[in-house]
Amino acid sequence: MAKATGVKHEATDDIPKAKLSIENFKKSFRLFQYLGKSKWVFILGMFFVLGTAIVGLAFPVVAGKMFGYFGKNDLTPDSFKNAVSNTGLWLLALLVIQGLVSFGRVYTFSIVTENILKGIRAETFNKLIQLPMSFYSKNQVADLSSRISTDINVISEAFTTNITEVIRQTIVGVGGIILLFYFTGVKVAFWFIVIIPPITVIAIVYGKRIRKYSKGMQDKISESSVIVSESLTGITSVKAFTNEALEINKFEKIISEIRTYGIKYGLMRGAFFAFIIMCVFGSIFFILYQMLLLKNSGALKAEDFGIFMMLAFFIAASLGGLPEQLASIQRALGATDRVFDIIDEKSEEINLSHINNQNKNRVNGNLEFKNIQFTYPTRPDFEVLKNVSFNVKAGETIALVGSSGSGKSTLAQLALRFYEPNAGQYTIDGKLSSDYELTELRDQMAIVPQDVLLFGGTIRENILYGKPSATADEVIEAAKQANAYDFIMSFPDQFETLVGDRGIQLSGGQRQRVAIARAVLKNPSILILDEATSSLDSESERLVQEALDKLMVGRTSIVIAHRLSTIRNADKIVVLQKGEVLETGTHQELIKNESGLYYKLSKMQFELI
């Protein structure tokens, strides 16, 4: 059974937080190159941000003056009513203005953010689609998909909300403290500055520790869920191997860890509540006590008391929200780094303006591999190919035979120039493969792999992938040549049949024949068949092999095969072992060498009948 692993309960937890340094902020400024014509919208948005902060500071000052009317006996009832009404109208006006500038802030930054995201999404995907295979051998597709979705969404959240909130809350917090000193004096503001900020910082830090324990407990709960799921899904194996006790012990171990986390979490939460009750509320009452003493001595007016209370509330709310906003910005900086890591990768020399299937400079297909040496970038200490040499004439079929790991598929990838050899020469029609324009060269090649991946559309769309400009008649003809026409027409939707994710709605043989039809439509000069029939049943193999035989006519074909029965008629067979060429010849020539590897492989498969 696979070892249970923790499952993240938040996707953004996987994104590393970057330090809030000048260097990291400079890197993030690259995002603004995607603004385009939206730079003036961004400037307007910043004015709206400033406006929300200013109104946010004005509101508690005006609202605080309401307290000054309590106990005010020197006004007539009408004068008192007018004064309160005027203050109320000011508050109403401020609320209307705040609503308008808040709307403007959100709307303008939505425009800015979406323009930036459109640009960065486009460039990231454009870069990914043009990166060499060596990049994909070092990176997982799931991680790359996450960068173009989750990471960019984190950047979106930062631009739409977090950055503007940090600016607004900072202005409100700092400006509020200044106004606190201005309106209420040093004696009143002193107690707020000395007591509230330190308690807020302690509460924030302690709250982070509690969240850390909460996250740890959630991860352990996720691990327990994985164990339950694996055990029940593989219940047949559990019982067959009499491993009930093993699974029970695994589950008991993880739930013991959950119990430990839960107790520690409860202890910390209890301590946090005690801290809030004693320190926070105690501090509030202590400040109120000091203010009442000041009011009693005449040093503090009711209006000043009201302004203090309102400003203190707004300042505390602003300062309390800053850590979470800054944490989100840190995640956004980390996400930005990850996205730009992709964008800064070196692409293949792809010609995006190339028109497929024109074949203006069509190659004949004379191939030669001369003293090829190769190691994968992810395994530089392991030589996959060692001085491999062979050639194939235009229109011939060459078969690559050998045990797993002998280098057959690697040669196919070199033929397609997915990788470049570390040493040696690969020539096409006597010209170095690297001297050809990469896009034009690959446009004249086609591959039918063992595991065919069909795109989640219709059969017609998948066949058209070989030649997007093909007519309906050409698609039908390609399907007929690939022995796919009959089964396609048996479906109710025929060529418009949806193949499902990765072609799951079709059988293995049907997927192979759609892939062959795609290759037929492309009409390549060089064809690569990578064990195209190895995983099929006998009937499907017969139909696919017939289609392949028709497809190979007149084309240079490189066939990788474990089933030697499919390559008996090859013009040349190259036998590989541990990255070296052991034998070369036709089937009849190689079968005579009883000490050779091909003879041994044939004996195992055919028993030399």
C-alpha positions in Angstrom: 0.0 0.0 0.0 1.2 3.5 -0.8 2.4 5.5 2.2 -0.2 8.0 3.3 0.8 11.6 2.8 -0.7 14.8 4.1 -3.1 16.6 1.9 -3.0 20.4 1.9 -6.4 21.9 2.9 -5.5 25.1 1.2 -4.0 25.3 -2.2 -2.1 28.5 -1.3 -0.3 26.8 1.5 2.0 25.3 -1.1 3.1 28.7 -2.4 6.3 29.9 -0.6 6.1 33.3 1.1 8.8 35.7 -0.2 10.5 38.2 2.1 9.1 41.7 2.1 12.4 43.1 0.8 13.1 45.9 -1.7 14.7 43.4 -4.1 11.5 41.2 -4.1 9.3 44.3 -4.6 11.6 45.3 -7.6 11.0 41.9 -9.1 7.3 42.2 -8.7 7.4 45.6 -10.6 7.8 43.5 -13.7 4.1 42.8 -13.5 3.4 46.4 -14.5 4.8 45.8 -17.9 1.6 44.0 -18.6 -0.5 47.1 -17.8 -0.5 48.3 -21.4 -3.0 51.1 -21.9 -4.3 50.7 -18.3 -1.6 52.7 -16.6 -3.8 55.8 -16.3 -6.6 53.6 -14.9 -4.0 52.4 -12.3 -3.1 56.0 -11.4 -6.8 56.9 -11.1 -7.2 53.8 -8.8 -4.5 55.0 -6.5 -6.4 58.3 -6.2 -9.4 56.3 -5.2 -7.3 54.4 -2.6 -6.1 57.7 -1.1 -9.7 58.9 -1.1 -11.0 55.9 0.8 -8.2 56.4 3.4 -8.9 60.1 3.8 -12.7 59.6 4.2 -11.9 56.7 6.5 -10.0 59.1 8.8 -12.6 61.8 8.5 -15.5 59.6 9.5 -14.4 58.7 13.1 -13.5 62.4 13.8 -17.0 63.6 12.7 -18.8 60.6 14.4 -16.8 61.2 17.6 -18.2 64.7 17.8 -21.6 63.1 18.4 -20.5 62.3 21.9 -20.0 66.0 22.6 -23.7 66.5 22.5 -24.3 64.3 25.5 -24.8 66.5 28.5 -24.7 69.7 26.4 -27.3 71.9 28.1 -26.3 75.4 26.7 -28.3 74.9 23.5 -32.0 75.4 22.8 -33.9 72.3 21.7 -34.0 73.6 18.1 -30.3 74.6 18.1 -29.4 71.2 19.5 -31.5 69.4 16.9 -29.9 71.4 14.1 -26.4 70.8 15.4 -27.0 67.0 15.6 -28.7 67.0 12.2 -25.8 68.8 10.6 -23.4 66.3 12.0 -25.6 63.5 10.8 -25.7 65.0 7.3 -21.9 65.3 7.3 -21.7 61.6 8.3 -24.2 60.7 5.5 -22.2 62.7 3.0 -19.0 60.9 4.1 -20.7 57.5 3.8 -21.9 58.4 0.2 -18.4 59.6 -0.7 -16.8 56.5 0.8 -19.2 54.3 -1.1 -18.4 56.1 -4.4 -14.6 56.0 -3.9 -14.7 52.4 -2.7 -16.6 51.5 -5.8 -14.1 53.4 -8.0 -11.1 51.7 -6.2 -12.5 48.2 -6.6 -13.6 48.8 -10.3 -10.4 50.4 -11.4 -8.2 47.8 -9.8 -10.3 45.1 -11.3 -9.6 46.5 -14.7 -5.9 46.8 -14.0 -5.7 43.4 -12.5 -7.5 41.6 -15.3 -5.3 43.3 -17.9 -2.2 42.3 -16.0 -3.4 38.7 -15.6 -4.4 38.4 -19.2 -0.9 39.4 -20.2 0.9 37.2 -17.7 -1.4 34.2 -18.4 -0.8 34.5 -22.1 3.0 34.9 -21.8 3.3 32.0 -19.2 1.3 29.6 -21.4 3.1 30.8 -24.6 6.4 30.1 -22.8 5.3 26.7 -21.4 4.2 25.5 -24.9 7.6 26.5 -26.4 9.9 25.1 -23.7 12.1 22.1 -24.6 11.4 18.6 -23.3 14.5 18.9 -21.0 12.4 21.4 -19.0 9.5 18.9 -18.6 11.9 16.2 -17.6 12.8 18.3 -14.6 9.3 19.7 -13.7 6.0 18.0 -12.9 3.0 18.9 -15.0 0.8 19.3 -12.0 3.2 21.9 -10.5 3.3 23.8 -13.8 -0.5 23.8 -14.0 -0.7 25.1 -10.5 1.6 28.0 -11.4 -0.6 29.1 -14.3 -3.8 28.8 -12.2 -3.3 29.0 -8.4 -0.2 31.2 -8.5 -1.8 33.7 -10.9 -5.0 33.7 -8.8 -2.9 34.6 -5.8 -1.4 37.5 -7.7 -4.9 38.5 -8.7 -6.1 38.6 -5.1 -3.1 40.7 -4.1 -3.6 43.3 -6.8 -7.4 43.4 -6.4 -7.5 43.6 -2.6 -4.4 43.2 -0.6 -2.1 45.9 -2.0 -4.8 48.5 -1.9 -5.9 47.4 1.6 -2.3 47.6 2.9 -2.0 51.2 1.6 -5.4 52.2 2.9 -5.0 50.6 6.3 -1.5 52.0 6.7 -2.7 55.5 6.0 -5.7 55.0 8.4 -3.5 53.5 11.1 -0.7 56.1 11.0 -3.0 59.0 10.2 -5.4 57.9 13.0 -2.5 58.0 15.6 -1.6 61.5 14.4 -5.2 62.6 14.7 -5.4 60.9 18.1 -2.6 63.1 19.4 -4.0 66.2 17.7 -7.6 65.9 19.0 -7.2 64.3 22.4 -3.7 65.3 23.5 -0.7 63.4 24.7 -2.1 62.2 28.0 -5.0 60.3 26.3 -3.1 59.1 23.3 -0.2 58.0 25.5 -2.1 55.1 27.1 -3.4 53.9 23.7 0.1 53.9 22.2 1.7 52.2 25.2 -1.0 49.5 25.8 -3.0 48.6 22.6 -0.3 48.1 19.9 1.9 45.7 22.0 -1.2 43.7 23.0 -2.3 43.6 19.3 1.1 42.3 18.2 1.1 39.6 20.9 -2.4 38.6 19.9 -1.4 38.4 16.2 1.8 36.3 16.9 -0.1 34.0 19.3 -2.9 33.7 16.8 -0.4 32.6 14.1 0.8 29.8 16.4 -2.7 28.6 17.0 -3.3 28.6 13.2 -0.1 26.6 12.8 -1.4 23.9 15.2 -4.8 24.0 13.5 -3.2 23.5 10.1 -1.0 20.7 11.5 -4.1 18.9 12.9 -5.9 19.3 9.6 -3.0 17.7 7.8 -3.0 14.8 10.2 -6.7 14.4 9.7 -6.1 14.4 5.9 -3.5 11.7 6.4 -5.9 9.5 8.3 -8.5 10.0 5.5 -5.9 8.8 3.0 -5.2 5.7 5.1 -8.9 4.9 5.4 -9.4 5.5 1.6 -6.4 3.3 0.6 -7.3 0.5 3.0 -10.9 0.3 1.9 -10.1 0.7 -1.8 -7.5 -2.0 -1.6 -9.4 -4.2 0.8 -8.8 -7.2 -1.4 -5.0 -6.8 -1.1 -5.3 -6.1 2.7 -7.2 -9.4 3.3 -5.1 -11.4 0.7 -1.9 -10.4 2.5 -3.5 -10.7 6.0 -2.4 -7.1 6.8 -5.5 -6.1 8.8 -3.3 -5.6 11.9 -0.8 -3.5 9.9 -3.5 -1.1 8.6 -5.1 -0.9 12.1 -1.7 0.0 13.6 -1.1 2.7 10.9 -4.5 4.2 11.6 -4.1 4.1 15.4 -0.7 5.8 15.1 -2.1 8.7 13.1 -5.2 9.2 15.3 -2.9 9.3 18.4 -1.0 12.1 16.7 -4.3 13.8 16.0 -5.2 13.5 19.6 -1.9 15.0 20.7 -2.4 17.9 18.3 -6.0 18.4 19.4 -5.0 18.6 23.1 -2.2 21.1 22.4 -4.6 23.1 20.2 -7.2 23.2 23.0 -4.5 24.2 25.5 -3.4 27.1 23.3 -6.9 28.2 22.5 -7.8 28.3 26.2 -4.7 30.3 26.9 -5.6 32.7 24.1 -9.1 33.2 25.4 -7.8 33.9 28.9 -5.3 36.4 27.4 -8.1 38.2 25.4 -10.4 38.4 28.5 -7.7 39.5 30.9 -5.4 41.7 28.8 -7.5 43.1 26.0 -10.7 43.8 27.9 -8.6 44.7 31.0 -6.6 47.2 28.9 -9.8 48.7 27.5 -11.3 49.2 31.0 -7.9 50.6 32.2 -7.9 53.2 29.4 -11.5 54.1 30.1 -10.6 54.5 33.8 -7.7 56.9 32.9 -10.0 58.8 30.6 -12.7 59.2 33.2 -10.1 60.6 35.6 -9.1 63.0 32.9 -12.7 64.0 32.2 -13.4 64.4 35.9 -10.4 66.8 36.2 -11.7 68.7 33.2 -8.7 67.7 31.0 -10.9 65.8 28.6 -14.2 66.9 27.0 -17.0 64.6 26.0 -16.4 65.4 22.3 -12.7 64.4 22.7 -13.7 61.2 24.4 -16.0 60.4 21.5 -13.3 61.1 18.9 -10.8 59.0 20.9 -13.2 56.0 21.0 -14.0 56.2 17.3 -10.4 56.7 16.2 -9.2 54.0 18.5 -11.7 51.6 17.0 -10.6 52.4 13.4 -6.9 52.3 14.2 -7.1 49.0 16.0 -9.1 47.5 13.1 -6.6 48.8 10.5 -3.5 47.6 12.4 -5.1 44.3 13.2 -5.8 43.6 9.6 -2.3 44.5 8.3 -0.5 41.2 9.2 -3.0 39.1 7.2 -2.8 41.5 4.2 1.0 41.5 4.4 1.0 37.7 4.5 -1.1 37.6 1.4 1.3 40.0 -0.3 4.2 37.7 0.7 2.4 34.8 -0.9 1.8 36.9 -4.0 5.5 37.8 -4.2 6.3 34.1 -3.9 3.8 33.3 -6.6 5.2 36.1 -8.9 8.7 34.6 -8.5 7.4 31.1 -9.5 5.6 32.5 -12.5 8.6 34.6 -13.7 10.9 31.5 -13.2 8.9 29.9 -16.1 8.8 33.1 -18.2 12.6 33.5 -17.8 13.3 29.9 -19.0 15.0 29.6 -22.4 12.5 28.5 -25.1 13.0 26.3 -28.1 13.4 28.2 -31.4 9.8 27.8 -32.4 8.5 29.7 -35.4 4.9 30.6 -34.4 4.2 32.2 -37.8 5.0 28.9 -39.6 2.0 27.5 -41.6 1.7 23.8 -41.0 1.6 21.1 -43.8 3.0 23.4 -46.4 6.4 21.5 -46.6 8.0 24.0 -48.9 11.5 22.5 -48.2 10.4 18.9 -47.8 13.1 16.5 -46.6 13.6 13.2 -48.3 14.2 11.3 -45.1 17.8 10.0 -45.3 18.8 9.7 -41.6 22.2 9.1 -40.0 23.1 8.8 -36.4 26.9 9.0 -36.0 28.7 8.3 -32.7 25.7 9.6 -30.7 26.3 10.0 -27.0 23.5 11.2 -24.7 22.6 11.7 -21.1 19.4 13.2 -19.8 19.7 16.5 -18.0 18.1 15.0 -14.9 20.6 12.1 -14.8 23.9 13.6 -16.0 25.9 10.8 -14.4 24.1 8.0 -16.4 25.0 7.7 -20.1 21.9 6.5 -22.0 23.5 6.2 -25.4 27.1 5.3 -26.0 28.6 5.9 -29.5 25.4 4.8 -31.3 25.7 4.8 -35.1 23.3 3.7 -37.8 21.6 5.1 -40.9 18.4 4.7 -42.8 17.7 5.6 -46.4 14.7 7.6 -47.5 11.5 5.4 -47.6 13.1 2.6 -45.6 11.8 1.1 -42.3 14.3 0.7 -39.5 13.3 -1.2 -36.3 14.9 -0.6 -32.9 14.9 -3.7 -30.7 16.2 -4.3 -27.2 15.2 -4.8 -23.6 13.7 -2.0 -21.6 16.2 0.8 -20.9 18.4 0.1 -23.9 17.9 3.6 -25.4 15.2 2.9 -28.1 12.7 5.6 -27.0 15.6 8.0 -26.4 16.7 7.7 -30.0 13.1 8.4 -31.1 13.2 11.6 -29.0 16.5 12.6 -30.5 15.1 12.0 -34.0 12.3 14.5 -33.2 14.9 16.8 -31.7 13.2 16.8 -28.3 16.8 16.7 -27.1 20.1 17.3 -28.7 22.9 14.7 -28.4 25.8 15.5 -26.1 28.3 14.3 -28.7 28.1 12.9 -32.2 26.0 14.0 -35.2 22.4 13.5 -36.3 22.0 14.4 -40.0 19.0 14.5 -42.3 19.6 14.3 -46.0 23.3 14.9 -45.2 22.6 18.1 -43.3 23.0 18.5 -39.5 19.5 18.4 -37.9 20.4 21.5 -35.9 20.8 23.4 -39.2 17.1 23.0 -40.0 14.5 25.3 -38.7 13.0 23.3 -35.8 9.3 24.0 -36.5 9.7 23.3 -40.2 11.5 20.0 -39.5 9.0 18.7 -37.0 6.2 19.7 -39.3 7.5 16.9 -41.6 7.6 14.3 -38.8 4.9 12.3 -37.0 4.8 10.0 -34.0 2.3 7.3 -33.0 3.2 6.4 -29.4 2.2 3.5 -27.3 0.0 5.5 -25.0 -2.0 7.8 -27.3 -3.2 11.0 -25.7 -6.3 12.4 -27.4 -7.5 15.9 -26.6 -10.9 16.3 -25.0 -12.9 17.2 -28.1 -14.5 15.3 -30.9 -12.9 12.6 -33.1 -12.9 15.0 -36.0 -11.0 17.6 -34.0 -8.4 15.0 -32.9 -7.8 13.9 -36.5 -7.6 17.5 -37.6 -4.8 18.0 -35.2 -2.6 16.5 -37.8 -3.6 19.1 -40.4 -6.0 21.9 -39.0 -6.7 23.1 -42.5 -7.8 19.8 -43.9 -11.2 19.4 -45.6 -14.0 17.0 -44.5 -13.1 14.7 -47.4 -9.5 14.5 -46.3 -10.5 13.7 -42.8 -12.7 10.9 -44.0 -10.0 9.5 -46.3 -7.4 9.6 -43.4 -9.9 7.7 -41.2 -10.4 5.0 -43.9 -6.6 4.6 -44.4 -6.2 4.2 -40.6 -8.9 1.5 -40.4 -10.9 3.9 -38.2 -13.8 4.8 -40.5 -16.0 1.8 -39.7 -15.9 2.2 -35.9 -16.3 6.0 -36.2 -19.4 5.6 -38.3 -20.9 3.1 -35.9 -21.2 5.8 -33.2 -24.4 7.9 -33.2 -22.5 11.1 -33.5 -19.9 9.6 -35.9 -17.0 12.1 -36.4 -18.6 14.5 -33.8 -18.3 11.9 -31.1 -16.7 13.3 -27.9 -13.7 11.2 -27.0 -13.6 12.3 -23.3 -10.7 13.3 -21.2 -7.5 11.9 -22.8 -9.7 9.8 -25.1 -11.1 7.7 -22.2 -14.4 7.1 -24.1 -12.6 5.1 -26.8 -10.8 1.7 -26.5 -7.1 1.4 -26.8 -7.2 0.2 -30.4 -9.7 2.9 -31.4 -7.4 5.6 -29.9 -4.4 4.2 -31.8 -6.3 4.3 -35.1 -7.4 7.9 -34.5 -3.7 8.7 -33.8 -2.8 7.0 -37.0 -5.5 8.9 -38.9 -4.0 12.1 -37.5 -0.5 11.0 -38.8 -2.0 10.1 -42.2 -3.5 13.6 -42.5 -0.2 15.2 -41.6 1.5 13.3 -44.4 5.0 13.2 -42.8 8.3 12.4 -44.5 9.6 10.8 -41.3 7.4 8.5 -39.2 8.1 7.3 -35.7 6.2 4.3 -34.2 6.9 3.9 -30.5 5.6 0.4 -29.6 2.3 1.4 -31.2 0.7 -2.1 -30.9 2.3 -3.4 -27.7 -0.7 -2.9 -25.4 -3.5 -4.1 -27.8 -5.5 -7.3 -28.0 -5.0 -9.5 -31.1 -7.9 -8.1 -33.2 -7.0 -4.5 -32.4 -3.4 -5.2 -33.1 -4.3 -6.7 -36.5 -6.3 -3.6 -37.5 -3.7 -1.2 -36.2 -0.9 -3.0 -37.8 -2.7 -3.0 -41.2 -3.1 0.8 -40.8 0.5 1.2 -39.9 1.7 -0.8 -42.8 -0.2 1.5 -45.2 1.0 4.5 -43.4 4.7 3.5 -43.6 4.7 3.1 -47.4 7.0 5.6 -49.0 8.1 7.1 -45.7 11.2 6.8 -43.6 10.0 4.9 -40.6 11.6 4.3 -37.2 9.8 1.5 -35.4 10.3 0.7 -31.8 8.8 -2.7 -31.0 8.8 -5.4 -28.2 6.7 -7.7 -30.4 9.3 -8.8 -32.9 6.5 -10.3 -35.2 5.6 -6.7 -36.2 9.1 -5.9 -37.6 10.1 -9.0 -39.4 9.8 -7.2 -42.8 11.8 -4.1 -41.7 14.6 -3.1 -44.1 17.0 -2.9 -41.2 16.9 -4.0 -37.5 19.2 -2.3 -35.0 19.6 -4.3 -31.7 20.4 -2.1 -28.7 21.6 -3.1 -25.2 22.5 -0.7 -22.4 22.8 2.2 -24.9 25.1 0.5 -27.4 24.5 -1.1 -30.8 25.1 -4.8 -30.6 23.8 -6.0 -34.0 22.4 -4.6 -37.2 20.8 -6.4 -40.1 17.6 -7.8 -41.5 15.5 -10.4 -39.6 16.9 -13.2 -41.7 20.5 -12.1 -41.2 20.1 -11.6 -37.4 18.3 -14.9 -36.8 21.3 -16.8 -38.0 23.5 -15.5 -35.2 22.7 -17.9 -32.4 24.9 -16.1 -30.0 23.3 -12.8 -30.7 20.7 -10.9 -28.6 18.1 -10.8 -31.4 18.2 -14.6 -31.7 17.6 -14.9 -27.9 14.7 -12.4 -28.0 13.2 -14.2 -31.0 13.5 -17.6 -29.3 11.7 -16.3 -26.3 8.8 -14.9 -28.4 8.6 -17.3 -31.3 10.4 -20.4 -30.1 12.0 -20.3 -33.6 9.0 -22.0 -35.2 
